[in-house]
Amino acid sequence: MPSGSCICGEVAYEFAGNPVTTAVCHCTDCQKWGGSGFSTNLAVPNDALKINKGALSTFARKGSSGKDHILSFCGTCGTSLFSEPLSLGGVTLIKTGTLDDVAVRDFGVANELFVKDRLSFATAVAGATQLRLDLGGPEA
């Protein structure tokens, strides 16, 4: 089973099965939360994710849908581990940088989200569906 952890090792997890989808998110919340220009994510059903060690700290923020987006992180080192947008109903987004195996981290990107917020130096991922999400549809 693929596994991952925070940088200090206090929190460790694994997940079963294959991701529902993969995505790069360019929204300004992901930029701020991750301290980067975008976030790379594997989406898995909530029941596929198992915390093997430690306890998560959480922060709830209203997403663009108006529903909570729950951010989970290590309370010791602050590593951003997962997010659960309640608008997606039962899906957790795993931050791929926290995965132990580089081969699992190096996934194909199915979707790019909030491309309206993409920084100028970041180019579109070839073959990925480009979604603005502020308009509720594909990028024109």
VENGI-V132285 format. One record per residue. SS is DSSP state (hx for helix, st for strand, lp for the rest). PHI is phi in whole degrees, 0 to 359 (NA if undefined). PSI is psi in radians with two decimals (* if undefined). Layout:
SS,PHI,PSI + SS,PHI,PSI
This chain:
lp,NA,2.39 + st,298,2.49 + st,225,2.91 + st,199,3.08 + st,197,2.99 + lp,279,3.04 + lp,291,-0.52 + lp,270,-0.20 + lp,86,0.04 + lp,293,-0.60 + lp,245,2.27 + st,227,2.57 + st,214,2.95 + st,211,2.84 + st,221,2.65 + lp,256,2.62 + lp,80,-2.99 + lp,261,2.67 + lp,300,2.58 + lp,292,-0.73 + st,199,3.02 + st,233,2.58 + st,205,2.61 + st,252,2.23 + st,248,2.27 + lp,254,0.14 + lp,298,2.71 + hx,293,-0.49 + hx,296,-0.80 + hx,296,-0.65 + hx,298,-0.78 + hx,290,-0.78 + hx,294,-0.65 + hx,266,-0.15 + lp,65,0.57 + lp,216,3.12 + lp,282,-0.25 + lp,192,3.02 + st,236,2.40 + st,253,2.35 + st,220,2.53 + st,250,2.23 + st,265,2.19 + st,230,2.64 + st,300,2.50 + hx,308,-0.72 + hx,285,-0.11 + hx,275,-0.28 + st,265,2.30 + st,230,2.23 + st,274,2.05 + st,267,-0.40 + st,208,2.41 + lp,82,-3.10 + lp,230,2.52 + st,273,2.57 + st,260,2.60 + st,226,2.77 + st,217,2.25 + st,256,2.34 + st,225,2.49 + st,290,2.21 + lp,275,3.12 + lp,296,-0.34 + lp,284,-0.28 + lp,93,-0.18 + lp,265,2.75 + st,296,2.56 + st,237,1.93 + st,268,2.11 + st,261,2.26 + st,243,2.37 + st,209,2.91 + st,282,2.22 + lp,287,-0.26 + lp,272,-0.96 + lp,257,-0.25 + lp,86,0.07 + lp,302,2.24 + st,286,2.09 + st,252,-0.89 + st,217,2.84 + st,220,2.61 + st,232,1.67 + st,284,1.95 + hx,299,-0.35 + hx,294,-0.35 + hx,269,-0.14 + lp,59,1.41 + lp,90,0.35 + st,239,2.37 + st,249,2.38 + st,262,2.03 + st,271,2.25 + st,288,1.99 + hx,296,-0.43 + hx,294,-0.25 + hx,268,-0.09 + st,287,2.48 + lp,287,-0.67 + lp,266,2.08 + hx,298,-0.53 + hx,295,-0.60 + hx,287,-0.65 + hx,295,-0.52 + lp,270,1.24 + lp,261,2.86 + lp,281,2.49 + lp,265,2.05 + lp,276,-0.63 + st,223,2.54 + st,244,2.20 + st,253,2.62 + lp,53,0.82 + hx,295,-0.27 + hx,296,-0.39 + hx,259,0.10 + lp,298,2.33 + lp,288,2.64 + lp,299,-0.50 + lp,279,-0.20 + lp,266,2.09 + lp,267,2.77 + lp,297,2.52 + lp,279,2.13 + lp,303,2.27 + lp,86,-0.22 + lp,278,2.49 + st,291,2.26 + st,261,2.02 + st,241,2.19 + lp,285,-0.74 + lp,68,-0.34 + lp,285,-0.42 + lp,254,-0.10 + lp,77,0.33 + lp,206,3.13 + st,298,2.67 + lp,297,2.36 + lp,278,*
